[in-house]
Amino acid sequence: MQKKKIKIALDGPSGAGKSTMAKSIAKEFGLIYVDTGAMYRAIALYALRQNVAPNDTGAVTALLSSIEIELKYENDMQHIFLNGEDVSDAVREHEVSAAASAVSAIPEVRRFLFDLQRAIAERNSVIMDGRDIGTVILPDADLKLFLTATPEERAKRRYNELLERGQKVDFETVLGDMQKRDKNDELRDQAPLKPAPDAVLLNTTGNSFSDTLSLIKKVIKDRLKNVL
């Protein structure tokens, strides 16, 4: 039984395994998992469907008034809804992933999602993953984790994930897009990708899923033993 609502921030670059780990941690500790990346992907998907370039700040901003994003939990799984449509699978397409990096650099987009993300965390005990959770969205989080691995390992994980989803991609394209996204995320003016000063840094290069999950669980139990 939790003594109070807790907030865990899980940040890191694309392909670091944040969502996979966050889902498992949420189930283990009875938390709500909040995938902020899916929210940006939903906006990117909408822009692509409207034939708007995801890096066109003015055009993307103009679309925001027509966008409604909801997170719903069905059978312990998070689903992302865009204007009433379940787009949980569509937002994982490779083209959408690349576009999400561009839209996430737009200040108006970040402000559009900020209140929604904070509101979820105020109402629930959460583990929230993204790129600026510990630095911007939940600077008061009870625990901040920063998960990473080499670009090659992250690209391999994403490549295998896309193949499992039936998408036709090649490894070099996935690696190149990931390195480009890393650079864009790290250098953007608004909420760049970087660990919070008080974040626990976890490099998972060479780790199996169970290795990383065990490591994160140990950190949570050690750091939050008085509130879990």
C-alpha positions in Angstrom: 0.0 0.0 0.0 1.5 3.3 -1.1 1.7 6.0 1.6 1.4 8.8 -0.9 1.2 9.6 -4.6 4.7 9.2 -6.1 6.3 10.4 -9.3 9.1 8.7 -11.2 10.6 10.4 -14.2 12.3 8.2 -16.8 14.2 10.0 -19.5 16.6 9.0 -22.2 17.2 9.0 -26.0 15.1 7.2 -28.6 15.5 3.4 -28.4 16.8 3.3 -24.9 14.0 1.0 -23.8 12.2 3.6 -21.7 8.6 2.5 -22.6 9.3 -1.2 -22.2 10.9 -0.7 -18.8 8.3 1.8 -17.7 5.4 -0.5 -18.5 7.0 -3.3 -16.4 7.8 -1.0 -13.5 4.3 0.4 -13.5 2.9 -3.1 -13.2 5.3 -4.1 -10.5 4.7 -1.1 -8.3 1.1 -0.3 -9.1 1.8 3.0 -11.0 0.1 4.6 -14.0 2.5 4.6 -17.0 2.5 7.8 -19.0 4.1 7.6 -22.4 4.7 11.3 -23.3 6.5 10.3 -26.5 3.2 8.8 -27.8 1.6 12.3 -27.4 4.2 13.9 -29.6 3.9 11.1 -32.1 0.1 11.6 -32.2 0.7 15.3 -33.2 3.2 14.2 -35.7 0.8 11.7 -37.2 -1.9 14.3 -37.5 0.5 16.7 -39.2 1.5 14.0 -41.7 -2.1 13.1 -42.4 -2.8 16.8 -43.1 0.3 17.0 -45.4 1.9 19.5 -43.1 5.7 19.3 -42.8 6.5 18.4 -39.1 9.2 21.1 -39.0 6.9 23.9 -40.2 6.3 25.7 -36.9 3.5 27.9 -38.1 1.6 25.2 -39.9 1.9 22.7 -37.1 0.9 25.3 -34.5 -2.2 26.1 -36.5 -3.2 22.4 -36.3 -3.2 22.3 -32.5 -6.7 23.7 -32.0 -8.0 20.8 -34.1 -6.3 18.1 -32.0 -7.6 16.3 -28.9 -5.3 13.7 -27.3 -6.4 11.3 -24.6 -4.7 8.5 -22.8 -6.9 5.6 -21.8 -6.0 2.4 -19.9 -7.6 -0.8 -21.2 -6.6 -4.2 -19.8 -3.7 -2.6 -18.0 -2.4 -1.2 -21.3 -2.1 2.5 -22.3 -3.8 3.5 -25.5 -3.4 6.8 -27.2 -6.4 8.4 -28.8 -6.3 11.2 -31.5 -9.6 12.9 -31.9 -11.4 9.8 -30.7 -9.4 7.3 -32.8 -7.1 4.7 -31.2 -3.8 5.4 -32.9 -1.7 3.3 -30.5 -0.2 1.3 -33.4 -0.1 4.0 -36.0 2.1 6.3 -33.9 4.8 3.6 -33.8 5.4 3.6 -37.6 8.9 4.6 -38.6 7.8 7.7 -40.5 5.9 9.0 -37.5 8.9 8.5 -35.2 11.1 10.6 -37.3 8.4 13.3 -37.5 7.9 13.3 -33.8 11.4 14.7 -33.2 10.6 17.7 -35.4 7.2 18.6 -33.8 8.6 18.1 -30.3 11.1 21.0 -30.9 8.2 23.4 -31.5 7.5 25.5 -28.3 3.8 25.7 -28.9 3.5 21.9 -29.1 5.4 21.5 -25.8 3.1 24.0 -24.1 0.1 22.3 -25.6 1.0 19.0 -23.9 2.6 20.4 -20.7 -0.7 20.9 -18.8 -2.1 17.5 -19.8 1.1 15.7 -18.6 1.3 17.6 -15.3 -2.4 17.0 -14.6 -2.0 13.2 -15.0 0.9 13.2 -12.6 -1.0 15.3 -10.0 -3.9 12.9 -10.0 -2.0 9.6 -10.0 1.1 7.8 -8.8 3.0 7.6 -12.1 6.1 6.6 -14.0 6.4 9.0 -16.9 8.9 8.6 -19.7 10.2 11.1 -22.2 13.1 13.4 -22.8 12.4 16.3 -20.4 10.4 14.7 -17.6 13.0 15.2 -14.9 14.1 18.6 -16.1 10.8 20.2 -17.1 7.6 18.3 -16.7 8.2 16.8 -13.2 11.2 18.6 -11.7 9.8 17.6 -8.3 9.7 13.9 -9.1 10.5 11.5 -6.2 13.0 9.7 -8.4 14.6 10.6 -11.7 16.2 8.0 -13.9 18.1 8.6 -17.2 18.3 5.5 -19.4 20.7 5.2 -22.3 22.8 2.9 -24.5 25.1 3.2 -27.5 23.4 4.5 -30.7 24.2 1.1 -32.4 22.5 -0.9 -29.6 19.5 1.4 -29.5 19.1 1.2 -33.3 19.3 -2.6 -33.2 16.5 -2.7 -30.6 14.3 -0.3 -32.7 15.1 -2.2 -35.9 14.0 -5.5 -34.4 10.9 -3.8 -32.9 9.9 -2.4 -36.3 10.4 -5.8 -38.0 8.2 -7.5 -35.5 5.5 -4.9 -36.3 5.8 -5.9 -40.0 7.4 -2.7 -41.2 10.0 -2.9 -43.9 13.1 -1.0 -42.8 16.9 -1.4 -43.1 19.3 -1.1 -40.1 21.4 1.7 -41.6 18.3 3.9 -42.1 17.1 3.3 -38.6 20.6 4.0 -37.2 21.0 7.2 -39.3 17.5 8.5 -38.3 18.2 7.7 -34.6 21.5 9.6 -34.7 19.8 12.5 -36.4 17.0 12.5 -33.7 19.6 12.3 -30.9 21.3 15.5 -32.3 18.0 17.3 -32.8 16.8 16.4 -29.2 20.1 17.4 -27.6 20.5 20.7 -29.5 16.9 22.0 -29.5 16.3 25.3 -27.7 13.2 24.1 -25.9 13.7 21.4 -23.2 16.8 19.7 -24.7 17.5 16.1 -24.0 19.8 15.9 -20.9 19.9 14.2 -17.5 18.5 16.2 -14.6 21.3 17.1 -12.2 19.9 14.7 -9.6 19.0 11.8 -12.0 20.4 8.3 -11.6 22.3 7.5 -14.8 21.8 4.0 -16.2 23.8 2.8 -19.3 22.2 -0.4 -20.4 24.6 -1.3 -23.3 25.0 -5.0 -23.3 22.3 -5.7 -20.8 19.4 -8.1 -21.3 15.9 -6.9 -20.6 15.9 -8.7 -17.3 19.2 -7.2 -16.3 18.0 -3.7 -16.8 14.7 -4.3 -15.2 16.3 -5.8 -12.1 18.7 -2.8 -11.9 15.8 -0.3 -12.1 13.7 -2.1 -9.6 16.7 -2.1 -7.1 17.2 1.6 -7.5 13.5 2.3 -7.0 13.3 0.1 -3.9 16.5 1.7 -2.4 15.5 5.3 -3.1 11.8 5.1 -2.4 11.6 2.5 0.4 9.9 5.0 2.7 7.1 5.9 0.3 6.3 2.6 -1.6 
